[in-house]
């Protein structure tokens, strides 16, 4: 069973700058990936896959060196979001009961407000260690169960506050255990 644990974090000024730059670069990558898929379909009538876009990340980092300051799994998650948006769009296109198909839109400033670190496994204490950002102070008010397995960490920005949310896998305590 998956559970989420959300905590308030207090990044310092340099960390806020790095987080906001990361959000900005992720938004730009998202918009470029949507544009790439749109242009490929309009001009060549072909669909671009997640793997094709993900395999082009090293090339993107060479052309645009500032992407090297963003953790690679964060960039891959951005492309997963694009892929999921297009998958959902095509699913809605097949469903004749859906009137509004909802083609994936470009994200404006302020619409892209979270970054996800997949495969994150470190338990927080008074600080949470964020790759390429540093150790950020956290208000750890509720313990994550020691037998839980941390799957992802998402950092989100709400108007003037920053939060981190850990998705953890825990054993469902309500189900009877199977005899061995």
N, C-alpha and C positions, 0 to 999 in steps of 0.2 A: 504494500500500500504506500502511495506517495503522500507526503505531507510537506507543508511549507512553513518555514520559520522566518519571519520578517523582523528586521532590527534597524534601528536608526544608526547611521554612521556620521561621523564628523571629520571629513577630510580637511586638511590644512589648505592654504591658498594655492600652493604649487600642485597639490593633488587635485584640487577643484579644476585648475587649469588643464591638467592632463586628462581628467575625466571628461571635461567639456570638449577638448580637442578630439578625444576618442569618439564621443557621441557624434561630433561633426563629421569626422572621417567615415564613421559607420553609415551615417545618413547619406553621404556622398556616394559611398560604395553601393548602398541599396538602390539609390536613384540611377546610378550608372548600370547596374545589373538589370533593372527593369527596362531601361532604355535599350540595352543590348538585346534583350529578348524580344522587345517590340520591333526593333529595326530588323533583326534577323528574320522574324516572321513576315513583316511587311515586304521586305526586299527579296528574300530567298525562299519564303514559304516553308521555313524549317523551324522546329522547336529547339531551343537551347536547353540542355540539361544542367542539373546542379553540378554534376561531375565535370562537365566542360568548363563551367565558370570557376569551379573550385580549383581545377588544374591550371587556370590562368592566373591565380593569385601570385605566384613567384614572379611572373612577368609584370604584373601590375606593380609589385613592390620595387622592381628594377626601374620601371618608368616613372613611378611616383614614390621617391624614397621616404616621404613622410609616413607612408603606411607601415614602414618597418617599426615605428614606435607603438603600433597596436599589436596586441597579442594575437597570434595566428588563429587560435580557436575562436576568438571573438569575430574575426573577419569571416571565418567559415560559418559561424552562426548567422551572420547577416545574410549570407547567400542561402542558408537554409530557410530564412524568413521569406526571401524572394521566391524560392521554390514552393514553399507552402502557400504563398499568396496566389501563385499561378495554378497550382494544383486545385485549390479551392475554387478559383475562377472557372476552370474547365469542368469541375464537378457541377457547378451551378449552371453552366451552359448546357450540360446534358439533361438536367432536371427541367422538364417543361413547365412545372408548376412555379418556378422562380421567375419573376418578371424582371427584377433588377439583377443583372449578372455580376456587376461589381468588378470591372477590370482593375488590376492592381494600380494604385496611384502613386505618384511621387510624394515623398515626405518633405514637408516644409520644415523650416526651423521651428523647434518646439514640439513637433509631432513624433520625432524619434527620440525617446527619452530613457531607453534602457539598453544595457549591454549584458550579454550572458556569457559566462565562463563555463562551458561544458567541461565535463571530466574534472571538476573541482572537488577535492577530497579533504581539505584541511579543516579541522574544527576550529572555530573562532575562540578567542579568550577575551582579553580587553582590546585586542587589535585583530583585524582581519588582513591577511596578506594577499594583496591583489597584484598579479603579475603585471610588470611594466608600469605600475602606479606606485606601489610601496605599501607600507603597513598603515592602515587607516583605523582610527579609534572607533570602537563600536560600543553601543550600550547593550551588553549581553544580559538581558533581563530574564530570559527563559532558556533553560538548558535544552540542547538537542540531546535526545536519548543516546547513551553511549553505544548501544547496539545498532543505531541508525547508520545507514550508509549515505553520505552526502553525494549527490549526483551532479547538481549544478549550483552555481551562484549567479544571481542576477543583481546588478547594481542599477538602481533607477533614480531619476531626478524628478521630484515633485517641486512645485514652484520655488520654494526657498530651502528645501530639505533634500537630503540624500538618504537612501535606504538600501539595504542589501537583503536579499531573500534567498534562503537556502532551500532547495528541493531535496528532500531526503526520502530514502526508502526505509520504511519501518515494517516490522512484523505486525499484522493485524491482530490486536489483542482480543477482539470479540469473537474470532473464529476458534472453534475447538481444535486443539492440536491433534494431529494424527498419531496414533500409537506406532511405536517403532517395532 
